[in-house]
Amino acid sequence: MKTKGILTWSWIHTWSSLISTLFLIMLCVTGLPLIFHDEIDTALNPDAWEPANPDAEHLDLDQVLALSLDNRPGEVPLYMSFDIERPVVNVTTAPSVDAPSSQMHFASFDLTSGNVVPPADVGETVMEFILQLHTDMFLALPGMLFLGLMGFIGLVAVVSGVVLYAPFMRKQDFGVIRRQKSKRVKWLDYHNFFGVVTVAWVLVVTATGVINTLETPLVDTWRDRELGQLIAQNNNAALTEQRASLDAAVKETVLVAPDMTLQFVAFPGSKYSTSAHYAIFLHGNTPLTEHLIAPVLVDANTGQVAGLKEMPWYNKALSLSRPLHFGDYGGLTLKIIWAILDVLLLIVLLSGLYLWWKKRRTNASDITTDTTKTRLATEQPR
């Protein structure tokens, strides 16, 4: 590479790094505990709850629905979701189907007894605070998009660093740390070595992080287009007073997609369904595909499946990027690897700041020295 090209790429690397580094450091620091989100939640908020009758036959979904409405007289059901690890069903109700979120009520029920399950304690609040800071800095969509921009600039910094690595290290052995040199040179070697070792992981995590910041517009697009088309095709029916069995509707849905698992139900009139259908959402059965969702509409009058709509490619990319971003699909071993790489990236970022600061001080010192020499020379008597 010619000198002009090296200078151009060096300028790109320097300024893209300076613009994004502080935010990337924040994301690394907050991302580290989020890798172990489940383990930390368990430690901070040990689940003392146990099912009342562990060996009893589980209540069906119609019974749970009836219990939830008895618990909130005069309200209507909006959503039902399912706990993956416990025999618990969550039901959201409200005074009406178009009620604002502030009027919605969320309750969990024990499938073995029908008892109300107490809500989670403070441990969840701690992790939710960290997650909010990591995802949008408490600025909602503008914060998410801003972090997405910082992530994109970070990708530019990584790519430019890779381009510069070969010409700068062509005379050095791979991974060499010149300990006999100055402190700045040693940190430069650490910066280059850890940077090239983690480059593939950094590209994956940064790219998936950028995709995750687009969650709100992508989900809105999916709901308005693909899901909207499915709803529009079936939105002419009227809901009768006698509804079909929810439990039977779910069983019919599972037959349509046998390789998927029940995740979520939206009741007629809610935001994610029609005025006369259950919208039953299924997800994959493997750690990687469990984030891929397929909605199925079931006629609430007859219990017959009306249609299934797979997620579009952009929503599949979003769903797959979430577990990949946090290493949340390969068990504790992969989480530990993700954490080690996260710490190495922190070293790369902090060493980059240190090198920039030392170079800046060195240049300023050289300028001051040259200025002093010039002044002394001009002040010498002739």
N, C-alpha and C positions, 0 to 999 in steps of 0.2 A: 504494500500500500504506500502511495506517495505521501510526502510530508503534508501537503495540503489536505488530503483526505483524512489523515490522522488527526490533524488539528480540528477539522470539521466534526468528526465523530467524537473527539475529546470534548469539544464545546457542547455537543448534544448530550453527552453522558453527564457532564458536570451539572448543567442547568436542569435537566430532567430529574436528576438525583436530588438536587437542592430543593426543587419545588415540591417533590413528593415525599422526601425522606421522613420528615416529622410525622406525617400522617401514616406512613407505612410502619413507623416505629410504634405508634399508638395501636395500629391494627395487629401488629405482632404481639404486643404486650397483652391486649385484650383477647386475642385469638388463642393464646396459650391455655388459659383456663377453660375456654370454650371447647377445646379439643376433648377435655375430660369433663364435659358438661354433666353427663349422667353420673359419673363417679363422684363429682363434687356435690351434686344435688343429694345423692344418697348419704354422703358424709355430713352435710350441713342440715339435711332435713330427713333423718331416718324415718322410714315409713312404718309407724307402729300399727297402722291399720291392717287388719286381716279380715277375710270374708267370714261372715257369721256362721255359715254352714259349708265348710270347704268341700264336703263330700256330697252335698245336696245337688239335685238337678237344677240347672240354671233356669231362671224365669225366661219366658219368651219375650220378644220385643213389644208385643201388644200389651203384655202385663206391665212392663216397665213404663210404657207410654201412659197407661192408665194411672199408674202410681205418680208419675210426674205431674199429671193434670190434677189429680187429687191434692197434691202438694201445693199447687198454685191455682186455686179455684178461679174460674173466669178467664184464664189465659189460654192461648193457643200454642201448639208446638211449632217451633221453627226449624231446629236442627237436632240431630242426634249423632254423637260420635262415640268411639269405642276405645277403651284403654287396651293397649297391646299386651301389657304384662300382668294386669290384674283383671279379675272378673267384675269389671265396672263399666257401666254405660253412662254417658253424660248427655243430658237433655237441656236444650235452651228453649225457654218459653218467653212469651211477651203478651201484653194486653191485646195486640192485634198483629197481623202479618207485616204491616208497614210501620211498626213502632220503631223509634230510634234505638240505637245500641244502648243508650243510657237506661232504657226501660226494660231491657232484656234481663232474664234471670237464668243463671247457669247452676245446675245441680247434678250431682253424681249419685248413682244408685248401685247398691250391691246386688249383683245378679243372683246371689245365692239366698238372699233374704228379702230384697226390696228395700232395705234400710238406706237412709241417706248417708253417703260417705263424706266425712269432714274434709274441708279444703286443705290444700298444701300449706305448710308453714313458711317461715321467713327465708329458708334456704333457697327456695325458688326465686324469691324476690331479688336476692343477691345476684344470681346468674342472669336473671332477666335484665337487671341494670347493666351488667357487663355486655350482654348481647345487644341491648339497645345502643350503647355507646359504640360498639363495634360495627353495627349495621347502618346507623344513620346519625349518630352523635346527637340524638334527641331532636333532630330537625326534620323528621318525617321524610317525605319524598325528596325535597331539595338536598337534605343531608346525604341520602343514599346516592343520588346522582353526582353530588360533589365527590364523594368517596370513590365512585366509579371512575370519574375523571382522573382522580389522583392515582387510581390503580392503573389506568391506561398510560399515564405519564410514567408510572413505575415500570410498566412493560417496555416503554421506549428506553428507559435507563438500563434495563437488563439486556436488551438487544444490542444497544450501543456498547455496553461493557463487554459483551461476547465478541463484537467486531474488533474492539481494541485489544482484547486479550492476546491474540496471536502475535501482532507486531511488537507489543511491549514485552512479551515473554519468549520470543523466538531464540534468544541467547541463553535462556535459563532452563534448567530441567524442571519437569512438571512437579509441582508441589514443594519446590525448594523454598526454605525459609532462611534468609541470609541473616543469621543471628549475630554475626560479627560486624554487621553494618549498623547504621544509626537506628534509633528507635522508629523513625518515620519509615525507613526502608523495610524494617521488619513488619510493621503494620501494613505496609503496602503489599507485602508478600502474603500475609494472612488474609487481607481483603481480596486479593486475586484468587488465592487458593480456595477459600470458602465460597467465594462467588461462583467459581466454575464448578465446584462440587455440587452446589445446590441449584444450579441454573435450571435444570429440567423441572425440579419440584417448584421452584419459584414461578416459572412460567405457567405451570398448571394451576397453582393456588391463586396467583394473581389474576389469570384469565377467568377462572371460575368465580373469583370474588367480583370481578367486573360484571359478569353475567348476573350474579345474585343481586347486584344493585339495581338491575332492571326488573326485579320481581313484580313490583306494582304495575307498571305499564304492560308487562307481558301477561300477567294474570287478568288484568282488565280487558286486554285485547282478546284473550281466549274466552272470557266470559261473554263479551259482547259479540264475538264472531262465531267461533265454532259451537260453543255451548248455546249461544243465542240462536243460532240456526236450528239446533235441535229443539230448543224450547219453542221457537216460532212455528216449526212444523207441527207441533202438538199442543198449541196453546188455545185451540178453539173449543175444547171440551169444557163442560161445566161440572163442578164438583157436586155430587149428590150428598145427602145427609148420611147415608150409609157408606162408610169407607171400607175398602178392601183391607184384609189383614196385612199389617206391615210386615209381620214375620214371614208370611207366605210370599209377599212381594220380594223380600230379600232373598229367600230361597230360590225363587224363579230367576233372580238376577245372577246369583252365583252359578246357576246352570248355564247361563249364556256365556259367562267368562269363568270357566272352572279353574283357570290358573291364577286367579286373582282373589284377594281377600277384602272383606267388607271394611270400609274406613269411615264412612260419613253418610248421613241421610239428610237431605233437605226436604222439608214438608211442603205440601201445596201452598202456593201463595208467597213463599219465601223468596229471597233474592236470587237463589240458585236453582229455582224450579219454576214450573208453570202453575197455573191456578188449579190444576186438576191432576197433578202427577207427583209421585215420589221421585226425587232425583237421588239415586243411590250411587255413591262414588266408591269405586274399587281401586285397590293398589296391588302392585306385584308382590310376589312371595319371597323374593331373594333380597339380601341386604342392599344390592345395587338398584333393583327394580321396584323396591317398596315405595319409592317416591314417584313412580309413574302412575298416573291416575286416569281412570276411564269412567266417565259418567254414564249412567243408564237411567232412562226415564221409564217409570212403571205407572200405568194408569191406576190412580187411586180409587177409581170406581170399580174396576174389574180385576185388578191385580195382574194384568197382562203387560208384558214388556213391550214398550212402544218404540224404543230405539237406543242404540249405543253409539257413542262418539269417542274415538280415540283422541288423545292429545296431539296437537300439531308439533312439528319438529322443534319449534322454538321453545315450547313449554317442556318438551322432553329434555332439551338441553339445559333448561333452568332446573328441572327436577333432578337431573343427574349431577349437576354442578354442586348442589348443596352437600351431599355426603362426601363428594370428592374434595371439596374445599376444606372440610374439617377432618378428613380421614375417617369418616364415620361409617365405614362399611366393611372393615377388616378386623374388628375386634380390638382388644387392648394393645396387641403388639403393633398394629399399624398406627394407633394413636401415639404410642411412645416414639415411633419413628418420626411421625409428623411433629411432635414436640421438639425432638432433637434438631430437626431441620429448621424449625421456627427459631430456636435459640441461635443456630448458625447464621440465619438470615439477620437476626438482630446484631450479631457481631459484624456482619458485612455492612449494615447500615450505619452503625456507630463508628466503625473504623473509617468508612467513607467520609463522614462528617469530620472526624479527627484529621484525616489527610488533607481535606480541603482547608481546614482551619490552619494547619501547620504551613501549608503552601502559601496561604494568604499572608500569614505573619512573616514568612521568609521573604516573600516578595516585597512586603512593606518595609522590612528591615533593610533589604538591599537598596530600595529607593532612598531610605533615610541615610544610609551610609554613603551612597553616591552623592546625595545632596550636600552632606557634611563635607566630603572631600572637595567638592566644587567650591563651597563657600570658603573653606580654609585656603584653598589655592588662590582665590581672588583676593583674600585678605592679607596675603603675604606681602611684606614691604618690598618694593622694587629698588 
